[in-house]
Amino acid sequence: MTELGFELAENQLIELFKRFKELADRKKEVFDDDIIARVQVEAGQADADTIQLKRLRVICGTDGPQEAELTLTIEGVEKSIDATGDGPVDAAFNAVKMLYPHGARLQLYQVHAVTEGTDAQATVSVRVEEDGRIATGSSADTDTVVASVKAYISALNRLIVRREKVAPGGDNKEINYKEKH
């Protein structure tokens, strides 16, 4: 990691090594760019996130509706749902919104391959906007749909943090998730 320009604490290095082993199990060859993408994503994530991805399964193809079976942990409570959409990413995003209702609008969705090949790691960036607040999220995974959902959840978690701060215009008019439901 030092050769790649990163100074990590021992606990960060241990966690990154776990992620590296998971990635190495899925890919034939792991490149420096894969490791750098993973470090950058991990640096932006917190263990105390309100929303966490537990399980995702998508069904897609030329026949039938695109479907996502999703399980999230929201404030420590596990919730599951099935949703449909125009494609696997749309279905998965719809499922997230059904489990964690919000008014955020998707402003940007970008996918980039970190390396070459069919087992390339995809880096996904998402930007959402709600009531003048903008939040971004990113994630990397060999599965583009998984990376997409993780990036979307990351953006929502950042939006939740921004909701807790003073609202634009100076007055705090936010209601937290528990009070809404």
Backbone bond lengths (Angstrom), bond angles and torsions (degrees), N, CA, C in turn:
res aa  C-N    CA-C-N  psi(-1)  N-CA   C-N-CA  omega(-1)  CA-C   N-CA-C  phi
1 M - - - 1.455 - - 1.533 110.51 -
2 T 1.322 115.67 -35.37 1.460 119.65 178.22 1.524 110.41 -62.23
3 E 1.336 117.36 -40.62 1.464 121.22 178.60 1.522 111.98 -63.45
4 L 1.336 116.61 -28.54 1.466 120.84 178.46 1.531 111.94 -86.47
5 G 1.344 116.76 -2.98 1.462 120.38 176.04 1.511 114.82 94.95
6 F 1.329 118.37 19.91 1.459 121.59 -178.67 1.518 110.49 -117.51
7 E 1.302 116.36 134.74 1.466 122.61 172.75 1.527 106.03 -110.42
8 L 1.322 116.15 114.16 1.458 120.93 -176.59 1.521 110.52 -119.18
9 A 1.333 115.51 145.33 1.461 120.99 173.03 1.529 107.83 -70.31
10 E 1.317 116.43 161.40 1.461 120.29 -176.24 1.529 112.20 -58.80
11 N 1.340 117.78 -42.65 1.473 119.75 179.77 1.528 111.45 -65.43
12 Q 1.333 117.75 -34.39 1.465 120.90 176.40 1.521 110.34 -67.37
13 L 1.316 116.26 -40.41 1.454 121.30 -179.93 1.530 110.88 -64.78
14 I 1.325 116.80 -40.82 1.471 121.47 178.21 1.519 110.14 -63.05
15 E 1.328 117.39 -44.97 1.467 121.15 179.83 1.526 110.97 -65.76
16 L 1.318 116.77 -41.93 1.460 120.67 178.53 1.526 110.75 -63.74
17 F 1.318 117.21 -38.96 1.463 120.50 179.59 1.529 110.61 -63.74
18 K 1.330 117.81 -37.99 1.479 120.87 175.59 1.525 109.87 -59.84
19 R 1.336 115.99 -46.13 1.471 120.87 -179.88 1.530 110.29 -64.80
20 F 1.326 116.53 -38.94 1.459 121.15 178.03 1.528 110.36 -60.82
21 K 1.321 117.69 -45.22 1.461 121.06 179.85 1.529 111.05 -62.92
22 E 1.342 117.18 -40.38 1.463 120.62 176.65 1.527 110.43 -60.90
23 L 1.334 116.06 -43.59 1.463 121.20 179.28 1.527 110.60 -65.28
24 A 1.321 117.34 -43.07 1.465 121.87 -179.50 1.529 111.41 -63.95
25 D 1.327 117.37 -30.62 1.467 120.75 176.14 1.525 112.09 -68.34
26 R 1.347 117.12 -25.60 1.459 121.30 -177.29 1.523 113.78 -96.89
27 K 1.332 116.97 -23.60 1.457 121.32 -176.67 1.515 110.94 -112.63
28 K 1.333 115.61 150.60 1.462 120.34 176.09 1.514 110.73 -70.76
29 E 1.322 116.20 -40.61 1.457 121.25 -176.18 1.530 108.92 -139.14
30 V 1.321 117.64 134.18 1.454 122.97 179.08 1.526 108.13 -107.25
31 F 1.322 116.15 126.00 1.455 122.25 -177.67 1.528 110.93 -100.83
32 D 1.329 116.43 163.96 1.462 121.12 176.34 1.523 110.83 -54.86
33 D 1.343 117.26 -40.66 1.469 121.00 -179.90 1.531 111.56 -61.47
34 D 1.334 117.38 -34.66 1.462 120.90 176.00 1.528 110.57 -62.30
35 I 1.326 115.06 -44.17 1.469 120.69 -178.48 1.531 110.24 -67.48
36 I 1.314 117.01 -43.10 1.465 121.06 179.02 1.524 110.45 -61.28
37 A 1.338 117.57 -44.19 1.466 120.98 178.52 1.520 110.27 -60.71
38 R 1.325 117.08 -42.37 1.463 121.59 -179.36 1.531 110.76 -63.82
39 V 1.350 117.90 -42.53 1.467 121.70 178.89 1.520 109.84 -62.82
40 Q 1.324 117.23 -44.04 1.461 120.71 -178.63 1.520 111.57 -63.91
41 V 1.325 117.36 -39.56 1.466 121.03 178.61 1.527 110.27 -67.93
42 E 1.328 116.33 -47.00 1.467 120.74 -178.76 1.526 111.15 -61.57
43 A 1.321 117.66 -35.16 1.462 121.30 -179.47 1.523 111.66 -64.41
44 G 1.329 116.98 -27.37 1.454 121.15 -179.06 1.516 114.56 -90.51
45 Q 1.327 118.36 0.29 1.456 121.18 -176.74 1.520 110.94 -106.87
46 A 1.329 115.59 149.62 1.464 121.59 177.42 1.520 109.42 -125.89
47 D 1.327 115.16 146.82 1.465 119.62 179.11 1.528 111.94 -69.56
48 A 1.322 117.47 -21.04 1.452 121.18 -175.42 1.530 112.56 -92.72
49 D 1.315 118.64 19.08 1.456 121.54 -179.62 1.528 110.56 -59.21
50 T 1.320 116.39 141.69 1.459 122.29 178.27 1.524 110.83 -64.45
51 I 1.332 116.27 -42.04 1.470 121.88 -177.19 1.521 108.30 -113.42
52 Q 1.328 116.55 131.46 1.462 121.29 177.37 1.525 109.35 -135.44
53 L 1.325 115.59 139.52 1.463 121.27 177.62 1.516 109.30 -77.05
54 K 1.325 115.46 126.71 1.459 120.93 177.61 1.530 110.84 -104.22
55 R 1.356 115.73 -45.33 1.471 120.28 -175.82 1.521 109.31 -155.84
56 L 1.332 115.70 141.71 1.461 121.49 176.43 1.516 108.91 -143.33
57 R 1.305 115.08 132.86 1.463 121.95 174.58 1.515 106.68 -137.46
58 V 1.327 117.12 127.12 1.458 120.89 179.42 1.513 110.57 -117.85
59 I 1.318 114.95 148.88 1.458 122.71 175.06 1.521 105.92 -122.71
60 C 1.337 115.37 122.09 1.454 118.66 -179.17 1.521 109.21 -146.22
61 G 1.284 115.35 168.56 1.450 121.00 179.93 1.511 110.34 150.53
62 T 1.317 116.11 -165.17 1.460 120.35 -176.43 1.526 112.70 -84.48
63 D 1.327 117.44 -20.77 1.465 120.63 -179.41 1.522 110.92 -105.14
64 G 1.321 115.43 139.22 1.461 120.69 172.11 1.509 113.83 74.62
65 P 1.319 115.39 176.21 1.465 119.93 -179.68 1.533 111.15 -74.91
66 Q 1.322 115.64 152.14 1.460 121.89 174.53 1.526 106.08 -79.74
67 E 1.312 116.98 133.43 1.459 120.80 -170.71 1.521 111.07 -132.84
68 A 1.332 116.52 146.92 1.462 121.84 175.86 1.519 108.90 -131.38
69 E 1.326 115.41 128.90 1.459 122.29 171.35 1.517 105.31 -104.72
70 L 1.328 117.18 119.41 1.454 121.28 -170.39 1.525 110.86 -129.86
71 T 1.319 115.85 137.79 1.462 122.25 170.90 1.517 107.51 -124.86
72 L 1.322 115.54 124.94 1.454 122.83 176.92 1.523 109.06 -118.65
73 T 1.312 115.50 153.35 1.452 120.94 167.01 1.519 105.76 -104.36
74 I 1.335 116.15 117.78 1.460 121.91 -178.31 1.516 107.40 -117.83
75 E 1.337 115.48 115.49 1.468 122.26 -176.57 1.523 110.90 49.29
76 G 1.340 115.70 42.60 1.454 121.48 175.77 1.514 115.80 84.52
77 V 1.339 117.73 -3.26 1.464 121.83 -178.72 1.529 108.89 -107.95
78 E 1.318 116.27 127.45 1.458 121.30 -179.68 1.529 109.91 -81.89
79 K 1.332 116.30 130.75 1.463 122.42 179.51 1.522 108.78 -135.25
80 S 1.346 115.97 142.53 1.469 120.70 -178.86 1.516 110.20 -130.00
81 I 1.335 114.84 154.33 1.466 120.92 178.18 1.522 109.52 -162.27
82 D 1.329 116.33 158.44 1.464 124.02 171.37 1.520 107.19 -112.28
83 A 1.321 117.07 140.86 1.460 121.33 178.76 1.521 109.04 -144.24
84 T 1.323 115.30 159.62 1.458 121.21 176.57 1.522 109.00 -117.62
85 G 1.337 115.65 166.67 1.453 120.28 179.08 1.512 110.70 -167.41
86 D 1.326 115.73 -177.14 1.467 121.86 -179.34 1.523 112.19 -73.29
87 G 1.291 117.05 -13.79 1.463 123.66 178.22 1.514 107.62 -165.13
88 P 1.328 117.99 178.25 1.464 119.18 -176.96 1.533 113.53 -64.92
89 V 1.319 118.35 -36.88 1.464 120.71 178.78 1.524 109.95 -68.80
90 D 1.327 117.54 -44.59 1.462 121.71 178.23 1.530 110.39 -60.46
91 A 1.323 117.27 -43.09 1.464 121.05 178.49 1.525 110.87 -62.20
92 A 1.331 116.65 -43.10 1.463 120.54 -179.89 1.529 111.23 -66.90
93 F 1.334 117.69 -42.14 1.467 120.66 177.85 1.532 110.24 -64.22
94 N 1.347 117.19 -38.84 1.467 120.66 176.87 1.531 110.32 -61.14
95 A 1.323 116.50 -40.17 1.463 120.77 179.21 1.525 110.71 -64.11
96 V 1.331 117.16 -42.51 1.467 120.53 177.61 1.518 109.59 -59.13
97 K 1.331 116.60 -46.17 1.466 120.34 -177.64 1.531 111.79 -66.13
98 M 1.322 117.01 -31.95 1.468 119.72 177.27 1.529 111.30 -70.62
99 L 1.313 117.08 -36.16 1.469 120.42 179.50 1.522 112.24 -79.72
100 Y 1.318 116.73 -32.84 1.461 121.58 178.16 1.529 107.92 -129.77
101 P 1.340 116.94 84.12 1.467 120.10 -177.92 1.538 111.31 -60.03
102 H 1.316 115.12 136.72 1.465 120.78 -179.38 1.519 108.76 -157.04
103 G 1.322 115.11 166.26 1.459 120.74 179.77 1.516 113.40 -104.14
104 A 1.311 117.35 11.59 1.468 120.79 -177.69 1.525 110.77 -69.56
105 R 1.335 115.10 139.11 1.465 121.17 176.86 1.528 109.09 -106.77
106 L 1.307 115.54 135.00 1.461 121.16 177.97 1.521 108.48 -72.13
107 Q 1.333 117.16 120.20 1.464 121.89 179.66 1.514 112.42 -101.58
108 L 1.334 116.76 -30.23 1.448 120.36 -175.39 1.521 109.36 -147.72
109 Y 1.323 115.07 137.46 1.460 121.93 175.22 1.520 106.51 -141.48
110 Q 1.345 117.03 113.55 1.461 121.30 -178.39 1.520 110.01 -128.38
111 V 1.329 115.11 140.35 1.461 121.86 176.58 1.521 108.04 -123.62
112 H 1.336 116.12 132.59 1.466 121.84 176.97 1.519 108.28 -133.44
113 A 1.318 116.46 135.91 1.456 121.13 173.61 1.528 107.57 -81.03
114 V 1.331 116.19 128.23 1.461 120.74 -178.82 1.523 110.51 -76.18
115 T 1.322 116.02 -39.61 1.457 121.16 -179.67 1.526 108.62 -131.09
116 E 1.337 116.94 -176.63 1.457 121.24 -179.18 1.520 110.80 -93.93
117 G 1.328 115.83 162.85 1.453 121.41 173.62 1.516 112.95 102.25
118 T 1.331 115.10 165.59 1.467 120.06 -178.77 1.517 112.17 -71.88
119 D 1.331 117.88 -18.03 1.460 120.55 176.93 1.533 111.57 -99.25
120 A 1.346 116.58 19.00 1.460 121.42 -178.95 1.520 110.62 -62.25
121 Q 1.293 114.64 148.12 1.451 121.33 175.68 1.527 108.28 -83.22
122 A 1.316 117.10 131.29 1.462 121.81 177.99 1.520 109.32 -97.88
123 T 1.318 115.55 136.26 1.459 120.99 172.11 1.526 106.74 -106.88
124 V 1.328 115.75 125.11 1.460 121.04 -178.55 1.521 108.91 -114.62
125 S 1.324 115.63 134.91 1.464 122.21 175.59 1.520 108.40 -118.38
126 V 1.325 115.46 137.84 1.460 122.19 -178.54 1.524 108.18 -132.79
127 R 1.335 116.64 139.77 1.458 121.50 172.91 1.523 107.97 -127.67
128 V 1.330 116.10 130.11 1.460 121.58 177.82 1.520 109.42 -122.55
129 E 1.334 115.72 156.28 1.459 121.54 178.91 1.521 108.96 -134.23
130 E 1.321 115.50 136.29 1.469 121.07 176.50 1.523 108.16 -146.87
131 D 1.326 116.86 120.73 1.465 122.80 177.31 1.527 112.83 51.05
132 G 1.322 116.89 43.12 1.452 121.13 177.82 1.517 114.59 83.89
133 R 1.305 117.47 -6.29 1.465 121.31 178.09 1.521 108.69 -94.92
134 I 1.306 116.75 133.31 1.462 121.72 178.55 1.521 108.10 -115.98
135 A 1.317 115.55 136.15 1.464 121.19 177.41 1.518 108.71 -136.24
136 T 1.319 115.58 144.65 1.453 120.78 178.35 1.525 109.77 -120.23
137 G 1.309 114.71 156.55 1.453 121.07 175.52 1.511 109.08 -146.63
138 S 1.317 116.04 154.02 1.458 119.52 176.80 1.515 108.92 -146.49
139 S 1.318 114.88 156.70 1.455 120.81 177.83 1.520 108.82 -157.35
140 A 1.324 115.65 160.30 1.457 121.52 177.68 1.518 108.65 -132.46
141 D 1.330 116.07 139.12 1.454 121.76 179.04 1.527 107.52 -164.29
142 T 1.329 116.68 157.75 1.458 119.07 174.98 1.521 111.12 -73.08
143 D 1.329 117.31 -16.96 1.461 122.91 175.98 1.527 107.60 -101.73
144 T 1.320 116.68 114.24 1.462 121.62 -175.95 1.525 112.35 -62.23
145 V 1.327 117.96 -36.85 1.466 120.38 -179.80 1.532 109.98 -68.26
146 V 1.321 117.43 -42.13 1.469 120.66 177.41 1.529 109.79 -62.20
147 A 1.331 117.42 -45.62 1.463 120.79 178.08 1.530 110.43 -60.33
148 S 1.329 117.05 -38.17 1.467 121.73 179.68 1.521 111.40 -63.15
149 V 1.324 116.49 -46.86 1.475 120.52 -178.83 1.522 110.24 -66.46
150 K 1.320 117.10 -42.20 1.462 119.77 178.57 1.528 111.21 -62.37
151 A 1.334 117.52 -39.89 1.465 120.90 178.35 1.529 110.75 -65.92
152 Y 1.323 117.12 -42.02 1.469 122.45 178.78 1.527 109.86 -62.39
153 I 1.324 116.93 -45.62 1.465 121.49 179.07 1.525 110.06 -64.44
154 S 1.318 117.57 -39.55 1.459 121.40 177.72 1.521 110.99 -60.13
155 A 1.328 116.60 -43.90 1.466 120.68 177.94 1.527 110.79 -63.76
156 L 1.331 116.96 -41.83 1.470 119.88 178.46 1.522 111.16 -64.38
157 N 1.330 117.79 -40.30 1.459 120.22 177.95 1.525 111.30 -62.38
158 R 1.313 117.14 -39.39 1.470 120.21 176.82 1.522 110.91 -67.42
159 L 1.329 116.73 -36.06 1.461 120.91 177.01 1.527 110.40 -64.63
160 I 1.317 116.92 -39.74 1.467 121.64 178.45 1.529 109.87 -60.35
161 V 1.328 116.96 -42.38 1.468 121.01 177.84 1.523 109.88 -62.38
162 R 1.321 116.72 -41.64 1.471 120.60 -179.57 1.530 111.24 -68.20
163 R 1.319 117.82 -32.21 1.468 120.71 176.90 1.520 110.94 -61.02
164 E 1.315 116.46 -35.09 1.462 121.25 -177.09 1.516 111.80 -73.40
165 K 1.324 116.95 -17.06 1.462 120.90 176.19 1.518 108.80 -84.87
166 V 1.300 117.42 173.29 1.464 121.29 -179.71 1.518 110.15 -62.73
167 A 1.320 116.10 133.33 1.464 122.72 -178.11 1.523 110.05 -68.38
168 P 1.362 117.42 157.39 1.470 120.04 176.04 1.522 110.25 -55.80
169 G 1.307 117.36 136.33 1.459 120.93 -179.22 1.521 111.67 99.32
170 G 1.335 117.80 -7.45 1.445 119.42 171.13 1.511 117.63 101.36
171 D 1.319 120.40 -15.33 1.464 118.86 -179.71 1.517 110.16 -111.43
172 N 1.311 115.97 140.55 1.461 120.66 -176.91 1.521 108.07 -88.72
173 K 1.337 115.77 105.97 1.456 120.14 -176.91 1.518 111.94 -117.63
174 E 1.329 116.24 24.97 1.455 119.56 -177.37 1.517 111.99 -88.69
175 I 1.313 115.22 147.41 1.455 122.86 174.32 1.513 105.83 -116.35
176 N 1.325 117.59 130.16 1.458 116.89 -177.98 1.521 111.49 -75.96
177 Y 1.306 115.76 169.00 1.470 122.98 -173.96 1.529 112.13 -57.40
178 K 1.332 118.51 -42.87 1.464 121.67 -178.20 1.519 111.46 -62.89
179 E 1.347 116.69 -38.90 1.459 119.94 -179.39 1.530 111.49 -68.73
180 K 1.341 117.42 -31.16 1.457 120.50 179.94 1.514 111.95 -72.29
181 H 1.346 117.63 -28.97 1.455 120.57 -170.80 1.495 111.72 -119.68
